[in-house]
Amino acid sequence: MSDPQQKKPIVIITIGMAGAGKSTFVQRINSFLHAKDSERPPYILNLDPAVTQVPFEANIDIRDTVNYQEVMKQYNLGPNGGILTALNLFTTKFDQVLNLVEKRADDVDYVILDTPGQIEIFTWSASGAIITDAVASSFPTVVAYVVDTPRTTAPATFMSNMLYACSILYKTKLPFILVFNKTDVQPHEFALEWMHDFEEFQAALATHDGARDSEGEPTYMNSLMNSMSLVLDEFYKHLKAVGVSSMTGDGIKEFFDAVDASRDDYEKDYLPELERAREAREKSLREAKEDSVNRLMKDLTVDRANNPAAASNDRWDPAEEEDDDDDDLDVNIIDRSEDPWPGQYMDMNRARRPGGDENINWPRPG
Ligand SMILES: Nc1nc2c(ncn2[C@@H]2O[C@H](COP(=O)(O)OP(=O)(O)OP(=O)(O)O)[C@@H](O)[C@H]2O)c(=O)[nH]1
């Protein structure tokens, strides 16, 4: 095991369907870690711009940087578009977030990310992928997929939820922990049985409503789910599953055992893969850049040959550069753990486009 990596905190990205209990879970693991070692509390990032109340004190809160309601108003967006755009804006500053986390790396063992309630906004957006990649290439990272156990007892719902989890696993390619939450209401043993023995799942499926049509034949859906259960059997081998109650704290220790075991998985399986992917990405970016520079130079040569007079106006003027307003948003991410102050929002006026609509000052696509 490599020592420098071992010392790094492990990042837990909490993902789950709306209402699965992500925020309650984050609060529970937060209080567990505080109780375990009050000298080394976790470092918490809230990435949900629309949440009105969080039951924990986040060290970095997206709401301090981006006012989601203003984003909706200024861009004329609905709630989901607003959350997505707010996350996009925040992602442009994610290097600052990483710097802050790096600075605290010696003092914390766990970094926890709470993600937006609308799961797809994080799992299927470019910003979600950028944040996940950025975090995972800097720190050992694990995905905690929170499942609402009482709402997953029907075989069809269970399968849908597992397929979703599967898609996230294959998208992030990170160590993955299925967290069956709310075990105080519904124990999760049925889920473990279905995962370990697909015949058990198929038996449950066969006795479920709608398993057979009016002629007593298995329905199309039933046959499909039967086949899918075989596919998922392979997927289950790649993940850990724990049952927890974020209400009572049951199972939280087992969750951390799974997190600690995931550190080894990350180093053995995921880190080399991530590095390979990063190298490939950098190579293709380099090639694309070289290609566009070459094409630009070719265009310029043709342009100047056609219009030599215009070329003399096309010179860099350092004076102009000084007068130019900096387009870059000068926004600082706030680390509340160091110096709490009352929130700061992105000053979008700095990004006003020349000649743009005076009432709409924010950067817009195109
Ligand atoms: N009984 C029980 N209820 C829970 C548990 N965890 C969460 N809840 C409840 O489930 C509901 C949703 O919890 P949240 O933590 O807000 O869920 P969330 O996934 O963050 O929801 P979004 O904000 O929509 O993302 C709340 O009413 C919680 O009190 C649990 O372990 N047991």
The ligand as an ORCA input file, in Angstrom:
! r2SCAN-3c Opt
* xyz 0 1
  N     -37.701      6.151      9.337
  C     -36.676      6.712      8.716
  N     -36.834      7.842      8.026
  C     -35.761      8.378      7.414
  C     -34.480      7.799      7.484
  N     -33.627      8.569      6.768
  C     -34.353      9.588      6.278
  N     -35.630      9.489      6.672
  C     -36.733     10.400      6.337
  O     -36.895     10.417      4.918
  C     -37.273     11.708      4.478
  C     -36.322     12.198      3.406
  O     -35.049     12.382      3.987
  P     -33.983     13.407      3.397
  O     -32.747     13.214      4.169
  O     -34.556     14.771      3.294
  O     -33.852     12.797      1.951
  P     -33.005     13.332      0.726
  O     -32.641     12.139     -0.076
  O     -31.921     14.218      1.184
  O     -34.101     14.133     -0.014
  P     -33.873     15.275     -1.110
  O     -33.667     16.531     -0.311
  O     -35.111     15.233     -1.904
  O     -32.652     14.902     -1.831
  C     -37.303     12.594      5.729
  O     -38.614     12.685      6.177
  C     -36.431     11.831      6.705
  O     -36.821     12.087      8.042
  C     -34.332      6.579      8.251
  O     -33.270      5.984      8.362
  N     -35.463      6.089      8.838
*
